[in-house]
């Protein structure tokens, strides 16, 4: 799996989490149940403190996302906005 952050189109500073199958370009950041998660190296500081949990049940499955420390979670549940502007400069 590959995870990366996509800037919003409204210019409000939101970063939306995109998960895709495959390796794409990146480095491995996590591995569980035989699945390795890759991310772009330049975005690693933005992932610090992000918690991504997968759940599965009879009705399907999905991801539960906890925003990194010092950030504001998006109401859609798939993004966050970093309050520390130094982290955004590196993105």
C-alpha positions as CSV (number, residue, x, y, z in Angstrom):
1,X,0.0,0.0,0.0
2,X,1.1,3.6,-0.6
3,X,0.0,6.6,1.5
4,X,0.6,10.2,0.7
5,X,-0.8,13.6,1.5
6,X,-2.6,15.7,-1.1
7,X,-3.1,19.5,-0.7
8,X,-6.6,20.8,-0.7
9,X,-7.9,22.8,-3.7
10,X,-9.4,25.6,-1.5
11,X,-6.1,26.9,-0.2
12,X,-7.1,26.4,3.4
13,X,-4.1,24.3,4.4
14,X,-5.9,20.9,4.6
15,X,-3.9,17.8,3.8
16,X,-6.0,14.9,2.6
17,X,-4.8,11.3,3.1
18,X,-4.7,9.2,-0.1
19,X,-4.2,5.4,0.2
20,X,-3.5,3.4,-3.0
21,X,-2.5,-0.2,-3.7
22,X,1.0,-0.6,-4.9
23,X,4.5,0.7,-3.9
24,X,4.7,3.8,-6.1
25,X,7.7,6.0,-5.0
26,X,8.5,6.0,-1.4
27,X,10.1,4.3,1.6
28,X,8.5,1.6,3.8
29,X,7.1,3.2,7.0
30,X,5.0,0.3,8.5
31,X,4.3,-3.4,8.0
32,X,1.5,-5.5,9.4
33,X,-0.2,-8.7,8.4
34,X,2.1,-9.1,5.4
35,X,1.3,-5.6,4.0
36,X,3.9,-2.9,3.8
37,X,2.9,0.8,3.8
38,X,5.1,3.1,1.7
39,X,5.2,6.9,1.9
40,X,7.1,9.7,0.1
41,X,10.2,10.5,2.1
42,X,9.7,14.2,2.0
43,X,6.3,13.9,3.7
44,X,7.6,11.8,6.7
45,X,7.6,14.8,9.1
46,X,3.9,15.3,8.4
47,X,3.1,11.7,9.3
48,X,4.7,11.9,12.7
49,X,2.0,11.1,15.2
50,X,-0.6,10.0,12.6
51,X,-2.4,6.8,13.6
52,X,-4.0,4.8,10.9
53,X,-5.9,1.7,12.0
54,X,-7.6,-0.8,9.7
55,X,-10.8,-2.5,10.9
56,X,-12.9,-5.2,9.3
57,X,-16.3,-6.7,10.1
58,X,-19.1,-8.4,8.4
59,X,-20.2,-5.3,6.6
60,X,-16.8,-4.6,5.1
61,X,-13.9,-2.6,6.5
62,X,-12.2,0.7,6.5
63,X,-9.6,2.9,8.2
64,X,-9.8,4.9,11.4
65,X,-7.5,7.9,11.3
66,X,-6.3,9.9,14.2
67,X,-4.7,13.2,13.3
68,X,-1.1,13.9,14.3
69,X,-0.4,15.8,17.5
70,X,-0.7,19.6,17.0
71,X,-3.1,19.3,14.1
72,X,-6.8,19.8,13.5
73,X,-8.8,17.0,12.1
74,X,-10.9,17.5,9.0
75,X,-14.7,17.0,9.3
76,X,-14.5,14.5,6.4
77,X,-12.3,12.2,8.6
78,X,-9.7,11.8,5.9
79,X,-7.5,14.8,6.4
80,X,-5.9,17.3,8.8
81,X,-4.5,20.7,9.0
82,X,-1.1,21.3,10.6
83,X,-0.9,24.2,13.0
84,X,2.9,24.3,12.9
85,X,3.7,26.1,9.7
86,X,7.4,24.9,9.8
87,X,6.1,21.4,8.9
88,X,4.2,22.7,5.9
89,X,7.3,24.4,4.5
90,X,9.0,21.1,4.1
91,X,6.0,19.7,2.3
